[in-house]
Amino acid sequence: MTDFILITIDVEDWFQVENFKEWIPFSSWASREMRVEKNTRALLDLLDFRHATFFILGWLAERLPGLVREIHSRGHEVASHGYNHHLCNWQSRSDLTNDLSDSKKRLEDIIGVAVSGYRAPSFSIDNDILKIIESCGYRYDSSFNSFGMHERYGKADLSQFERKGIAVRLSENFYELPVSNVKLGNRILPWGGGGYFRLIPFPIFRAGVRQILKSDGAYLFYMHPWEIDPDQPRVNEASWSYKFRHYTNLKKTRAKLSAVFETFKEARFVSCKEFLATN
């Protein structure tokens, strides 16, 4: 039986992350050094023939349409990460609807095909927000993270819905694709990527992915382009804990990702959209 690995990239730049919003206001974004284009192209080269899903901010797509077209032309899925990285559960219904619709339209205008997927900044969804995402024309969301000890992650009850592998069917034409985590008894350990990927020693991380594949047949991983960029500008005024989360092991991410590709080379690396079409 073939194992599936879904690599997902949240395309945002170093100055757009939630942890630094207190020190980097939105009004200053346009004056910051943009490094996302170079870092995303490096990830495209690392991926090689493997398909992935790129959840792209509309703010960046507006400024880098050529990058969006390149992601699409190289066989990857273009999906939405919202427009301005505002948390879904901090927006009014009308503002969230506009954000979802505007980012979707911006990406579709650039690549000329329908955008199916959405990921909320900081996984900030709940059951009501999922309904709004569906109402804006998306076919799936990939924002549910079952790890409950992060202060910004949203909460959603998916227990009553039909599961197809890792996919959860929320309605006839709308699915949730949760980030993968390890279950250890009654505990959930964060195994889906991001800072946890950079912190966990690779042999342990590899064992966890194997456990997930054995139980679910598929593993969904996420990361950001800035995570392969150890030379990015430093936000020195940020708190120690936020700097630790953001900067730890950036020098090792690229090699660690290559090790994932080599270790699981027999698996099928597919986009979220391809996975839903296959299952």
Order of alpha helices (4+ residues) and beta strands (2+ residues): beta-alpha-beta-alpha-alpha-beta-alpha-beta-alpha-beta-beta-beta-beta-beta-beta-alpha-alpha-beta-alpha-alpha-beta-alpha
